[in-house]
Amino acid sequence: MTLALDAFTKSALFQGSTSSTHTPTGTPRAVLILVAQDGDDTEESGTFTYGGVSVPRTPGISFAQDTATEFMASYAFFLGASIPTGAQTVAASGWGAADKVFWVITLTAAADTAVEDVERAQENQANPSVNLTTTVETWVANILMSGQGTQAAATAGSGYTKLDNNDFGQQVALVETINTPASAGTVASGWTVTSDDVAMIAVAIKEVSGTLVQQTLSTSGSGSPSLLKTPTKVLGASGTAARVLVRAPSRVLSASGVSIPKLLKTPIRTFTTLVGTAVLVY
């Protein structure tokens, strides 16, 4: 299963605190919350929870603003693991007095997810666009706050679909999502719109393909594994071989002067006897 849009929910206009219910269609592996702030470029410290789980801001860039003529801002929040299933309450708390709306977007995927890159465009410009730098396949969403007075004035970028919008009156907020996940490389995300005030954020999301596994062998040669999602099994006692099954590309450190082979994509390899040595697989 590749990354795919699952469902989205738009909040009512709010200030301060509010909540809404989001109902995924499938099992969510990513929660992206995009916030549009009207008439004020002040960066606020509001927070979100999804089903009681805190949703942090996207790493690096999570805020964009326009600081002249028409004041406005956008925010991005992301959760990629330990996501509750089924309908969940999305709670916004601690926000200021400026009018806002938010969108909750869930994605389905084969594994947990993470943010690969975030970029932004700010201040007055035509056709705001950014280039996201990715090393793996990603799914992309973009929120634009614009000084245009109608959502019809902006066209989604090539390969994207306008998902939703909110008309604040003098300003408008728009959200676009990519039609199909983009291959690794430079991924463009933007809008076609005449020159005006802009506060835009684009977020690229990836599946997390690897899992950390640590295994320690006792002095008798028997296994004492510590398991983190990836299946691991140690066989036998002193003088016998140990097998470790991993599903992600992995390396292991040498042990007792014995070089351990690199593991690739779910092989099963048999190691020589490792006595009293810690082996780290990652």
C-alpha positions as CSV (number, residue, x, y, z in Angstrom):
1,M,0.0,0.0,0.0
2,T,1.4,3.4,-0.9
3,L,0.5,6.7,0.7
4,A,-3.0,7.8,-0.2
5,L,-5.5,10.4,0.8
6,D,-8.0,8.9,3.2
7,A,-10.4,11.6,4.4
8,F,-10.5,15.3,5.4
9,T,-12.5,17.5,7.8
10,K,-12.8,21.2,7.9
11,S,-13.5,23.0,11.1
12,A,-15.9,25.9,11.7
13,L,-14.5,29.4,12.1
14,F,-12.9,29.7,15.5
15,Q,-10.9,31.7,17.9
16,G,-9.3,30.4,21.1
17,S,-10.3,26.8,21.4
18,T,-12.6,24.5,19.5
19,S,-13.1,20.8,18.6
20,S,-14.5,18.8,15.7
21,T,-14.9,15.1,14.8
22,H,-12.8,13.5,12.1
23,T,-13.9,10.2,10.7
24,P,-11.3,8.3,8.7
25,T,-12.4,5.8,5.9
26,G,-9.5,3.4,6.5
27,T,-6.8,3.0,9.1
28,P,-4.9,6.3,9.3
29,R,-1.1,6.3,9.2
30,A,-0.7,10.0,9.0
31,V,-2.6,13.0,10.4
32,L,-1.9,16.4,8.8
33,I,-3.5,19.5,10.3
34,L,-3.3,22.7,8.3
35,V,-4.4,26.0,9.8
36,A,-5.4,29.3,8.0
37,Q,-5.3,32.5,10.1
38,D,-7.1,35.6,8.8
39,G,-6.2,39.2,9.3
40,D,-3.3,38.7,11.6
41,D,0.4,37.7,10.9
42,T,1.2,37.0,14.6
43,E,2.6,33.6,15.2
44,E,0.4,32.0,17.9
45,S,1.2,29.1,20.3
46,G,-2.0,27.1,19.9
47,T,-1.9,23.3,20.0
48,F,-3.9,20.3,18.7
49,T,-4.7,16.8,19.9
50,Y,-6.2,14.0,17.8
51,G,-8.1,11.5,19.9
52,G,-6.3,12.8,22.9
53,V,-2.8,12.3,21.3
54,S,-0.8,15.5,20.9
55,V,-0.1,16.5,17.3
56,P,3.2,18.4,17.1
57,R,4.1,21.1,14.5
58,T,5.9,19.9,11.4
59,P,9.7,19.8,12.0
60,G,11.7,22.8,10.7
61,I,9.1,25.0,9.0
62,S,5.6,25.0,10.5
63,F,4.5,28.7,10.0
64,A,4.2,31.1,7.1
65,Q,3.1,34.7,7.2
66,D,2.4,37.8,5.2
67,T,3.4,40.9,7.1
68,A,2.4,43.8,4.8
69,T,-0.9,45.2,3.4
70,E,-3.1,42.1,4.2
71,F,-1.9,40.3,7.3
72,M,-2.3,36.5,7.3
73,A,-0.7,33.3,8.4
74,S,-0.6,29.5,7.9
75,Y,0.4,26.6,10.2
76,A,1.2,22.9,9.7
77,F,1.0,20.1,12.3
78,F,1.7,16.4,11.8
79,L,1.4,13.0,13.6
80,G,2.8,9.9,11.9
81,A,2.6,7.1,14.6
82,S,0.4,5.9,17.5
83,I,-2.7,7.2,15.7
84,P,-6.0,6.2,17.2
85,T,-8.4,4.5,14.7
86,G,-12.0,5.3,14.0
87,A,-13.8,8.6,14.5
88,Q,-11.8,10.9,16.7
89,T,-12.2,14.3,18.4
90,V,-9.7,16.9,17.1
91,A,-9.2,19.6,19.7
92,A,-7.6,23.0,19.2
93,S,-6.5,24.8,22.3
94,G,-4.8,28.0,23.3
95,W,-5.2,30.0,20.1
96,G,-5.5,33.8,19.9
97,A,-8.3,36.1,18.8
98,A,-7.7,36.0,15.1
99,D,-10.3,34.2,13.0
100,K,-9.1,30.7,11.9
101,V,-10.1,27.5,10.3
102,F,-8.3,24.2,10.2
103,W,-8.3,21.1,8.0
104,V,-7.6,17.6,9.3
105,I,-6.3,15.3,6.6
106,T,-5.6,11.6,7.2
107,L,-3.6,9.3,4.9
108,T,-3.5,5.5,4.6
109,A,-0.1,3.8,4.1
110,A,1.7,0.5,4.7
111,A,3.7,1.7,7.7
112,D,4.1,4.6,10.0
113,T,4.9,8.0,8.4
114,A,7.1,11.0,8.8
115,V,7.7,14.4,7.3
116,E,10.3,14.4,4.5
117,D,10.4,18.1,3.8
118,V,8.5,21.3,4.5
119,E,8.9,24.5,2.5
120,R,7.0,27.9,2.4
121,A,6.4,31.0,0.4
122,Q,5.6,34.3,2.0
123,E,4.7,37.9,1.2
124,N,3.4,39.4,-2.0
125,Q,4.0,37.4,-5.2
126,A,2.4,35.8,-8.2
127,N,2.1,32.0,-8.7
128,P,3.6,31.1,-5.3
129,S,5.6,27.8,-5.6
130,V,8.2,25.9,-3.7
131,N,10.5,22.9,-4.4
132,L,10.5,20.1,-1.9
133,T,13.6,18.0,-1.7
134,T,12.9,14.3,-1.2
135,T,14.9,11.0,-1.2
136,V,11.9,8.7,-1.3
137,E,8.4,8.6,-2.6
138,T,6.2,11.2,-0.9
139,W,2.7,12.5,-0.7
140,V,2.3,16.3,-0.7
141,A,-0.3,18.8,0.6
142,N,-0.2,22.6,0.4
143,I,-2.1,25.4,2.2
144,L,-2.3,28.9,0.7
145,M,-3.6,32.0,2.4
146,S,-4.1,34.6,-0.3
147,G,-5.2,38.2,-0.6
148,Q,-7.4,37.2,-3.4
149,G,-11.1,37.6,-2.5
150,T,-12.3,34.4,-4.1
151,Q,-11.1,30.8,-4.2
152,A,-11.8,30.8,-8.0
153,A,-8.9,33.1,-8.5
154,A,-6.4,30.4,-7.7
155,T,-5.7,27.2,-9.7
156,A,-4.1,24.1,-8.2
157,G,-0.6,23.3,-9.4
158,S,0.1,20.7,-12.1
159,G,-0.4,17.2,-10.7
160,Y,-2.5,18.6,-7.8
161,T,-6.2,18.9,-7.0
162,K,-7.9,21.7,-5.1
163,L,-9.2,19.9,-2.0
164,D,-11.1,22.6,-0.2
165,N,-11.2,26.3,0.6
166,N,-12.5,28.9,3.0
167,D,-13.5,32.4,2.0
168,F,-12.8,34.9,4.9
169,G,-14.1,37.8,2.8
170,Q,-11.1,39.9,1.8
171,Q,-8.8,36.9,2.1
172,V,-9.2,33.2,1.1
173,A,-7.6,30.0,2.2
174,L,-7.1,27.0,-0.1
175,V,-5.8,23.5,0.3
176,E,-4.4,21.3,-2.5
177,T,-3.2,17.7,-2.5
178,I,-1.1,15.7,-4.9
179,N,-2.9,13.3,-7.2
180,T,-0.4,10.5,-7.0
181,P,2.7,10.1,-4.8
182,A,5.8,11.8,-6.2
183,S,9.0,10.0,-6.9
184,A,12.2,10.9,-5.0
185,G,13.8,14.1,-6.2
186,T,12.7,17.7,-6.5
187,V,8.9,18.0,-6.1
188,A,7.2,21.2,-7.0
189,S,4.1,22.4,-5.1
190,G,2.3,25.7,-5.8
191,W,-0.6,27.6,-7.3
192,T,-1.4,29.7,-10.3
193,V,-2.8,33.0,-9.1
194,T,-2.2,36.7,-9.9
195,S,0.2,38.7,-7.6
196,D,-1.1,39.2,-4.1
197,D,-0.3,38.6,-0.5
198,V,0.8,35.1,0.3
199,A,1.3,32.8,3.3
200,M,1.8,29.2,2.0
201,I,3.2,26.0,3.4
202,A,3.9,22.7,1.5
203,V,4.5,19.4,3.3
204,A,5.9,16.2,1.9
205,I,5.1,13.0,3.8
206,K,6.9,9.7,3.5
207,E,6.4,6.1,4.8
208,V,8.9,5.0,7.4
209,S,10.6,1.9,6.0
210,G,13.0,0.8,8.7
211,T,12.8,-0.1,12.4
212,L,15.4,-0.2,15.0
213,V,16.1,-3.6,16.6
214,Q,18.6,-4.3,19.3
215,Q,19.6,-7.8,20.3
216,T,22.0,-8.9,23.1
217,L,23.4,-12.4,23.3
218,S,24.1,-13.8,26.7
219,T,27.3,-15.4,27.8
220,S,25.8,-18.9,27.3
221,G,25.2,-18.0,23.6
222,S,21.4,-18.0,24.0
223,G,19.4,-15.1,22.8
224,S,17.9,-12.3,24.9
225,P,16.2,-10.2,22.2
226,S,14.7,-6.8,22.5
227,L,12.0,-6.5,19.9
228,L,10.8,-3.3,18.3
229,K,8.2,-4.3,15.6
230,T,10.6,-6.2,13.4
231,P,10.4,-9.9,13.9
232,T,13.5,-11.3,15.6
233,K,14.4,-14.8,16.7
234,V,17.5,-16.3,18.3
235,L,17.9,-20.1,18.1
236,G,19.9,-22.5,20.2
237,A,22.5,-22.1,22.9
238,S,26.3,-22.0,23.1
239,G,28.0,-23.2,20.0
240,T,24.9,-22.9,17.8
241,A,23.9,-20.3,15.3
242,A,21.6,-17.3,15.7
243,R,19.1,-16.2,13.1
244,V,17.8,-12.7,12.9
245,L,14.9,-11.8,10.5
246,V,14.7,-8.1,9.5
247,R,12.4,-6.4,7.0
248,A,14.4,-3.2,6.4
249,P,17.9,-2.6,5.0
250,S,20.1,-3.2,8.0
251,R,23.7,-3.1,9.2
252,V,25.2,-4.9,12.2
253,L,28.4,-4.2,14.1
254,S,31.2,-6.7,14.2
255,A,31.3,-8.8,17.3
256,S,34.3,-10.6,19.0
257,G,36.3,-9.8,15.9
258,V,33.8,-11.6,13.6
259,S,32.4,-9.5,10.8
260,I,28.7,-9.7,10.4
261,P,27.2,-9.4,6.9
262,K,24.9,-6.6,5.9
263,L,21.3,-7.6,5.7
264,L,19.0,-6.4,2.8
265,K,15.2,-6.6,2.5
266,T,13.9,-9.4,4.6
267,P,16.6,-12.0,4.2
268,I,17.3,-14.6,6.9
269,R,21.1,-14.9,7.5
270,T,22.8,-17.3,9.9
271,F,25.6,-15.8,12.1
272,T,28.5,-17.5,13.7
273,T,28.4,-18.0,17.4
274,L,28.3,-14.7,19.3
275,V,29.1,-15.1,23.0
276,G,28.7,-12.3,25.4
277,T,28.4,-9.6,22.7
278,A,25.9,-7.0,22.0
279,V,24.7,-6.8,18.4
280,L,23.0,-3.6,17.1
281,V,20.8,-4.0,14.0
282,Y,19.5,-0.8,12.4
